[in-house]
Amino acid sequence: MLRQAHHERNQQNTVRPETSRVGKKTCPPYPIKNNHAILHGKVTSQSGVVLVVSLIMLLLLTLLGITGMQSTSLEEKMAGNMRDKNLAFQAAESALNAAETSLNPPAVLPAFVDAGTGGFYLDTSTIPTASAILTDSFWTANPVATSSVTTLGNGIATPAYIIQKLPAACFGTCPPDPTSTPYRITVRATGGSSSTVVILQSIFSPS
């Protein structure tokens, strides 16, 4: 009996480690699968963040591009308007110089009448006020002269002008010199666009 009991204990001691080893071998690797699942979830989350950041960067680049295009277009318009204004000013200045030259001797001056025939007015004529001369309607409804300037570029209308004969006035010495007659010359010119208008005026006394 003692041998049998001792033999059974030995068998139990022998089987226990085998059962333990078998248990380790057959144990399902659930923790490893869970680790893989967690790792896969992290990669998916990071990919979503990268996509959102990329879309935001693309939106910012698009807005910067649109702003740059608008700024370039505005600068081109400003440069075009400045050029058009400069052309109108040059045309008006050339016409003003030509009108002053036409009054110098030995030029034969036209008759200055109240009606302003040909654009030559007397100071006593019922000519509109200075503010009215700035309007487009004055230059289409009243007699005006056209400049003989021929150095204007293509597409620029011929400048128009009026000359008013003023009473004798003091020009450096008084009383007024009866032989010195002052004239008020007003010129209107446009640039490449009819909406760009420059009006110049001078008081001129022939030498």
Number of C-alpha atoms within 10 A of each C-alpha: 6 6 8 9 10 11 12 11 12 11 11 11 11 11 12 11 11 11 11 10 12 11 11 10 10 8 9 10 9 9 9 10 11 11 11 11 11 11 11 11 11 10 10 10 10 10 10 11 10 11 11 11 11 12 11 12 12 12 12 12 12 12 12 12 12 12 12 12 12 12 12 12 12 12 12 12 12 12 12 13 16 13 14 20 20 17 23 27 21 16 27 29 20 20 26 26 15 14 23 18 13 14 18 14 10 7 9 9 11 11 13 18 17 15 15 22 16 18 19 24 25 19 18 12 14 11 17 11 8 9 7 12 16 16 10 11 10 14 17 9 8 15 17 20 18 16 21 13 16 10 8 16 11 8 11 17 16 18 25 22 25 23 27 23 22 17 14 16 16 13 13 8 8 8 10 14 13 10 8 15 18 18 23 17 20 22 27 27 27 26 28 20 15 13 10 17 19 21 19 15 16 14 14 19 18 14 8
